[in-house]
């Protein structure tokens, strides 16, 4: 029989559950509930403790509990929290990062929301337990990358199975309650396009680079011509940006007409994506004509787009203003336009017959601020432009989820899924 305990105290509610669980373990099946029933009872008490207030109330309850019950309370909470929201544990606009280890561990977090600097982002340890925690407030639709830093080692969050691929390897992913996971990056059972891998050697620079070409599912069965979009950082757009999945999905759902995707790799990214006009002229005068010769493309600039992320977004803006006769659509994702004179180029340029899509995350401040400035210039001068803001950081997790926005802005499908050239 359980001892008489004051149930008005949250800590004692959990103690009751622990004692109940212990008594069920020791009793024959005929004399009491089963172990799963006892575990459910304990989980219910843990849930009621948290739901009666906040995560901080739970911490207070553990502080008030007897020393020999603290760790069991933590273990029960972790199981319940993982089943409810996953870990990090999310309460409205609050995210609680959790980690369990030896009591001597030093734990911190680094991510989009810390500028990837773990300094001053150390976890608290719950005295008498192996639980370390940190509490942050985010927007309800935020999606952020992060890593834990344990004893100086940067690791994925072992309590969080959700990761996002990045240029330097995977990161753990936090998505708040109102964030909508991108459906278009998933694999679906519908017709898929083909990706052909090849190389292209130019005479302007004397370089050979990798190029991949996506053709829509019906390409080989028709004689029509298609719109085309060129991607900087081509291999990463395929492997990290899930671009083929996105194109398949948008075409299959008739959100956009079938298009050809050209994924171009740099040979020296920092050089070629930093106002390299020789690279631009090679791209325009050699690579684009090569694609137009080998594939059935629509050659009018309104049917051709250029897109990229970060420095690739900056370069896409440069290509568009310098060669609007080639690229009539520009997708600049988190463009690094704080660098160089691209803002001044657009400020001094009369309005061109192009569409410019830009976006940025509020957790990449220098990019967000400079992109906002450029958008304000474009809007005030009546350019055809679209600007979208996300509560995210500088991440492929953001870019892969928003590729569809630019494509639907460039070429919204009105009547037919195929455009005849």
WONORDA-V622430 format. One record per residue. N is the residue number from 1. RES is the residue in three letters. PHI is phi in whole degrees, 0 to 359 (* if undefined). Layout:
n:res:phi
N:RES:PHI
N:RES:PHI
//
This chain:
n:res:phi
1:UNK:*
2:UNK:286
3:UNK:292
4:UNK:285
5:UNK:227
6:UNK:292
7:UNK:275
8:UNK:281
9:UNK:264
10:UNK:305
11:UNK:298
12:UNK:290
13:UNK:300
14:UNK:288
15:UNK:300
16:UNK:302
17:UNK:299
18:UNK:295
19:UNK:294
20:UNK:297
21:UNK:299
22:UNK:294
23:UNK:294
24:UNK:292
25:UNK:295
26:UNK:272
27:UNK:271
28:UNK:297
29:UNK:302
30:UNK:287
31:UNK:257
32:UNK:186
33:UNK:294
34:UNK:284
35:UNK:300
36:UNK:302
37:UNK:296
38:UNK:294
39:UNK:298
40:UNK:296
41:UNK:300
42:UNK:297
43:UNK:299
44:UNK:296
45:UNK:294
46:UNK:298
47:UNK:299
48:UNK:298
49:UNK:297
50:UNK:288
51:UNK:293
52:UNK:289
53:UNK:198
54:UNK:222
55:UNK:302
56:UNK:298
57:UNK:296
58:UNK:297
59:UNK:301
60:UNK:298
61:UNK:298
62:UNK:292
63:UNK:303
64:UNK:279
65:UNK:281
66:UNK:301
67:UNK:302
68:UNK:280
69:UNK:250
70:UNK:300
71:UNK:294
72:UNK:296
73:UNK:297
74:UNK:297
75:UNK:300
76:UNK:293
77:UNK:297
78:UNK:300
79:UNK:297
80:UNK:292
81:UNK:299
82:UNK:295
83:UNK:285
84:UNK:272
85:UNK:236
86:UNK:81
87:UNK:239
88:UNK:302
89:UNK:278
90:UNK:248
91:UNK:234
92:UNK:54
93:UNK:263
94:UNK:252
95:UNK:240
96:UNK:251
97:UNK:275
98:UNK:230
99:UNK:208
100:UNK:240
101:UNK:197
102:UNK:295
103:UNK:298
104:UNK:262
105:UNK:291
106:UNK:248
107:UNK:236
108:UNK:217
109:UNK:231
110:UNK:225
111:UNK:187
112:UNK:305
113:UNK:272
114:UNK:243
115:UNK:66
116:UNK:58
117:UNK:239
118:UNK:283
119:UNK:302
120:UNK:67
121:UNK:233
122:UNK:279
123:UNK:285
124:UNK:274
125:UNK:254
126:UNK:279
127:UNK:307
128:UNK:86
129:UNK:222
130:UNK:260
131:UNK:269
132:UNK:245
133:UNK:210
134:UNK:216
135:UNK:245
136:UNK:229
137:UNK:247
138:UNK:227
139:UNK:293
140:UNK:291
141:UNK:248
142:UNK:287
143:UNK:223
144:UNK:222
145:UNK:266
146:UNK:199
147:UNK:224
148:UNK:270
149:UNK:242
150:UNK:246
151:UNK:52
152:UNK:86
153:UNK:262
154:UNK:274
155:UNK:223
156:UNK:291
157:UNK:292
158:UNK:292
159:UNK:267
160:UNK:239
161:UNK:282
162:UNK:272
163:UNK:232
164:UNK:225
165:UNK:291
166:UNK:219
167:UNK:296
168:UNK:247
169:UNK:106
170:UNK:286
171:UNK:239
172:UNK:288
173:UNK:240
174:UNK:252
175:UNK:235
176:UNK:286
177:UNK:301
178:UNK:262
179:UNK:287
180:UNK:257
181:UNK:295
182:UNK:289
183:UNK:293
184:UNK:289
185:UNK:269
186:UNK:279
187:UNK:271
188:UNK:236
189:UNK:268
190:UNK:216
191:UNK:304
192:UNK:245
193:UNK:286
194:UNK:248
195:UNK:250
196:UNK:252
197:UNK:262
198:UNK:208
199:UNK:230
200:UNK:228
201:UNK:249
202:UNK:255
203:UNK:259
204:UNK:295
205:UNK:254
206:UNK:70
207:UNK:237
208:UNK:244
209:UNK:226
210:UNK:281
211:UNK:223
212:UNK:239
213:UNK:238
214:UNK:264
215:UNK:245
216:UNK:292
217:UNK:305
218:UNK:265
219:UNK:305
220:UNK:286
221:UNK:257
222:UNK:233
223:UNK:247
224:UNK:274
225:UNK:256
226:UNK:229
227:UNK:295
228:UNK:218
229:UNK:228
230:UNK:256
231:UNK:244
232:UNK:287
233:UNK:54
234:UNK:304
235:UNK:297
236:UNK:291
237:UNK:297
238:UNK:282
239:UNK:277
240:UNK:256
241:UNK:266
242:UNK:53
243:UNK:298
244:UNK:297
245:UNK:300
246:UNK:296
247:UNK:297
248:UNK:304
249:UNK:295
250:UNK:294
251:UNK:289
252:UNK:296
253:UNK:271
254:UNK:57
255:UNK:279
256:UNK:222
257:UNK:289
258:UNK:301
259:UNK:223
260:UNK:259
261:UNK:250
262:UNK:241
263:UNK:253
264:UNK:249
265:UNK:270
266:UNK:283
267:UNK:263
268:UNK:215
269:UNK:301
270:UNK:298
271:UNK:280
272:UNK:290
273:UNK:263
274:UNK:238
275:UNK:59
276:UNK:272
277:UNK:290
278:UNK:294
279:UNK:298
280:UNK:298
281:UNK:293
282:UNK:299
283:UNK:300
284:UNK:288
285:UNK:267
286:UNK:240
287:UNK:290
288:UNK:298
289:UNK:299
290:UNK:298
291:UNK:296
292:UNK:297
293:UNK:282
294:UNK:272
295:UNK:230
296:UNK:278
297:UNK:251
298:UNK:271
299:UNK:272
300:UNK:293
301:UNK:302
302:UNK:294
303:UNK:256
304:UNK:231
305:UNK:230
306:UNK:229
307:UNK:215
308:UNK:188
309:UNK:243
310:UNK:58
311:UNK:299
312:UNK:293
313:UNK:291
314:UNK:302
315:UNK:296
316:UNK:296
317:UNK:296
318:UNK:295
319:UNK:303
320:UNK:291
321:UNK:285
322:UNK:276
323:UNK:222
324:UNK:292
325:UNK:285
326:UNK:251
327:UNK:247
328:UNK:263
329:UNK:218
330:UNK:227
331:UNK:248
332:UNK:249
333:UNK:265
334:UNK:44
335:UNK:292
336:UNK:277
337:UNK:274
338:UNK:290
339:UNK:258
340:UNK:85
341:UNK:247
342:UNK:297
343:UNK:297
344:UNK:296
345:UNK:299
346:UNK:287
347:UNK:295
348:UNK:271
349:UNK:267
350:UNK:294
351:UNK:299
352:UNK:256
353:UNK:280
354:UNK:229
355:UNK:252
356:UNK:236
357:UNK:257
358:UNK:227
359:UNK:215
360:UNK:197
361:UNK:257
362:UNK:289
363:UNK:261
364:UNK:229
365:UNK:301
366:UNK:295
367:UNK:289
368:UNK:299
369:UNK:293
370:UNK:290
371:UNK:294
372:UNK:299
373:UNK:297
374:UNK:295
375:UNK:300
376:UNK:299
377:UNK:294
378:UNK:297
379:UNK:295
380:UNK:294
381:UNK:263
382:UNK:67
383:UNK:289
384:UNK:277
385:UNK:217
386:UNK:227
387:UNK:230
388:UNK:233
389:UNK:240
390:UNK:231
391:UNK:272
392:UNK:217
393:UNK:244
394:UNK:272
395:UNK:209
396:UNK:295
397:UNK:299
398:UNK:281
399:UNK:295
400:UNK:292
401:UNK:280
402:UNK:239
403:UNK:302
404:UNK:299
405:UNK:297
406:UNK:292
407:UNK:297
408:UNK:290
409:UNK:286
410:UNK:293
411:UNK:224
412:UNK:295
413:UNK:276
414:UNK:253
415:UNK:238
416:UNK:227
417:UNK:276
418:UNK:232
419:UNK:256
420:UNK:272
421:UNK:272
//
